[in-house]
């Protein structure tokens, strides 16, 4: 993979290519942005481009011995630091500080990629600061973090920030289709993944059919009875790993209800193959009711983000949705 294969990050990529072409790449970079949008892939490609043996300007050939070694993670001048346990530790940074002073063994530049740099302990960040205060000539450090504010200001201020944005949904969907996903499913996954290809690929392995079934059950709860509500909440809570995915899928359904109330354009739906069902459900409800349903789910998601009790929150949400629907 060269820079041209990286999807949807035109601005970041052209900036990096220019600095590599003109040999003005900063000693320390921080790639910010959400997970799964290409930050790590780009960091590896920077390492390849800086050391490629092929005749390529501002990119890599991805075929030479150097590129192959980097792809396999065995190039002696390209180092990856990832959290050990839950954090990047001071000993890992001490190792980096030592290695960084040595000349490259076989490449032109030494490259250090610090994945999830936001997990660095304060001591680790302070230790890294020493290297960044007097950066050795031939080393490049690439920190990967969600945002610069996740790092100590003293550290962040010494890194040039390159921003990676969420990917457009059609870009994510197109890539999923290349990987064998059908049209409807790829759009569904791309919408739920909110611009992260990595997340969309992860979601492909989730029990989506089952989750969609639970979403349908939510709107089929009989009025006046409490047991079915408690039972549904119980079943959803039991599947801890898919709880947040269920809520996102439910939110997407509420969003689709609103969309199909105001337009019949199926291409705008997350649940593209459920147009008729969505229309049927939304026809009987006022726009105000639909918006209130959307907010009910959104509030539950926000509440769980602040450690609200999942079972209680779900029970309340299901009851509210049922009442809003019946109102
Ligand atoms: Zn190469």
Boltz pocket constraint, residues with backbone or C-beta under 6 A from the ligand:
constraints:
  - pocket:
      binder: B
      contacts: [[A, 48], [A, 51], [A, 52], [A, 53], [A, 54], [A, 60], [A, 61], [A, 62], [A, 63], [A, 64], [A, 65], [A, 66], [A, 67], [A, 68]]
      max_distance: 6.0
